[in-house]
């Protein structure tokens, strides 16, 4: 029987019978990805399109990311290694090979022998699942379908109402009611103004979907906003406990490729517009495209307390005029914010998607009056200017940035007292210019914060014409540790007017080794420094372009979630390529650890 191994959980490999202190090497791979190749001990055939990587090892000697694992036996001739798997959940085959030693056949994790195969049942990792909302005993679940009838009560899938307006009229404020739209249906109307909140954080109102179709319900909003929380009329004083899950909003009237195109308009429109005080807004598994800004949150009064945006796709947001700039996410006065595992691509343009960028247009723009912001494991690509401009400070961790003029900005406000800032574990690729007359190519820009940790980032392959790997301005304390900058076209590790209070240690730099513990990239042999996102796309069976990888990533949804098209997958792929091939004498080998 196959054993269960959770994605990201450790699988401990025990070794014995080694000469004391002897080196050993273990290599592992998932197998069975080729068509018609059965797993050992099974007649099951792995589909051809199933990704078959990644493996990661750590030992006490070398705790970095490795395809294989090198270690030393202890005084009793025993050793161990830890394997982590990144894969799609399901049955897979694991092949293990050991060189320079024998594998203990008594190990419960192995079948015995120098080279062997075993079955593993890969289960989802903790923290990577979808949020599960469950109706309460007194929830009213209202179904809406284009095949429905407004004379129905809407209380079962067999009796749906037809119009959005009728469905909204059946939802009660203060109750954990659900308004669900049939998957695969197309509604040529927005949801519009929303005035009902839920009972509590654990019993929210849910605006979601039902049915078995793979496609989300699609709202073609023309030149109108998708769903708005703006108050007035019968709206309650605060808007609390709302979840928007599994819907797609498309401003087709603003899409030049659509037959319904009427132009950019003269007034901004948003996929989600929240202009209220309130608590607990949750947006998950939604898609937004062609709005002037895809999500706008401007909390009034005490602001919005508790905001989650996860596993959504936000794309092609473009502005109206130079007065109304376009963004993927714009946020002001929100507190306790999680932005996680989204695809945020090609937002922040003027006069049409991709036509004109400026210094004011961004994929993500977070104003100073936000707090408690964490951005993690997102793909943030091709922004007009910034990938993320986080003027409020916060944590930017484990994201993939691609072709942004300025990938990450943290801080920037005079007199900021925000502490606990961090930019860590990100992969930043292919820096770009804003325009031919506005050169950029900045990876990480930090200014006017009391402290920040910048660590374990991989910054490679810049195409901008004003390259800066990292820039620090008026920062009180900065810990800059174990970053790798390669081929950033002449960009220094840091530009800074304030060096006291900085710790710059164990970095691999494109140029400039003013700190003794850092290494120049040209002197470090890497495992495979030619790795690119285009090559990764080819490995997945694509045409070998960044554009194709991002096109596939834009298709992510709950019914089609492919781990290979996530920031995590690219992070591991690139980190393996830029792993130093020799021991640099640091506590860990390689500047990008497994996270």
Secondary structure, DSSP 8 states (H G I E B T S, - for coil): --EEEETTS-EEEEE-S--TT-EEEEEEEEE--STT-B-TT---B--TT-----EEEE-SS--S--SEEEEE--TTS-EEEEEEE---SEEEEEEEEEESS-B-TT-TT--SSSEEEEEEEEE--TT-S-------TT--EEEE-TT--TTS---SGGG-BS-HHHHHHT--TTS--EEEEETT-EESS--EE-----SBTTB-EEEEEESS-SS-EEEE-TTS-SEEE---TT--SSEEEEEEESEEEE-GGG-TTSTT---S-SS--EEEEE-S-EEEEEEES-EEESSSEEEEEE--TT-EEEEEEES-EEE--B-SBTTB--EEEEEESEEEEEEES-EEES--BBSSTTTB--TT-EEEEE-SS-EEEEEES-EEE--SSEEEEETT--EEES-EEES-SEEEEEE--TT-----EEEES-EEE----SBTTB---EEEEEES-SEEEEES-EEE----SS-EEEEEES-SEEEEES-EEES-TT--S-EES--TTEEEES-EESS---STT-EEGGGS-BS-TT--HHHHHHHTTS-S-HHHHHHHHTT-BTTB--GGGSHHHHHHHHHHHTSBSS--SSSSSSSS---
